[in-house]
């Protein structure tokens, strides 16, 4: 690999890393199936209590 290409690739790699670091991470963390079931159950019970009133 010639020197110019190698320097270009290193530069592009550093730019990509800088952009990734600058962007905010908006992905929600993993929620297990059991936790999702608990959340759904809580939501359903709140809806039922609101409808009864």
C-alpha positions in Angstrom: 0.0 0.0 0.0 1.5 3.3 -0.9 2.1 6.1 1.6 -0.5 8.5 0.3 -3.3 5.8 0.5 -2.2 4.8 4.0 -2.3 8.4 5.3 -5.7 8.9 3.6 -7.2 5.8 5.3 -5.8 6.9 8.7 -7.3 10.3 8.3 -10.7 8.9 7.3 -10.7 6.5 10.2 -10.0 9.4 12.7 -12.7 11.6 11.1 -15.2 8.7 11.4 -14.3 8.2 15.1 -14.6 11.9 15.8 -18.1 12.1 14.2 -19.2 9.0 16.1 -18.1 10.5 19.3 -19.8 13.8 18.6 -23.2 12.2 17.8 -25.5 11.7 20.8 -26.5 8.1 21.4 -30.2 7.9 21.3 -30.6 4.2 21.3 -32.5 2.7 24.3 -30.7 0.0 26.2 -31.9 -3.6 26.1 -35.0 -4.4 28.1 -35.6 -8.0 28.9 -38.8 -9.8 28.0 -39.8 -10.1 31.7 -39.3 -6.3 32.2 -41.4 -5.5 29.1 -44.1 -7.7 30.5 -44.0 -5.9 33.9 -44.2 -2.5 32.1 -47.1 -3.7 30.0 -48.9 -5.1 33.0 -48.4 -1.8 34.9 -49.7 0.2 32.0 -52.8 -2.1 31.7 -53.6 -1.8 35.4 -53.4 2.0 35.2 -55.7 2.1 32.2 -58.2 -0.2 34.0 -58.1 2.0 37.2 -58.7 5.2 35.1 -61.7 3.6 33.3 -63.3 2.5 36.5 -63.3 6.1 38.0 
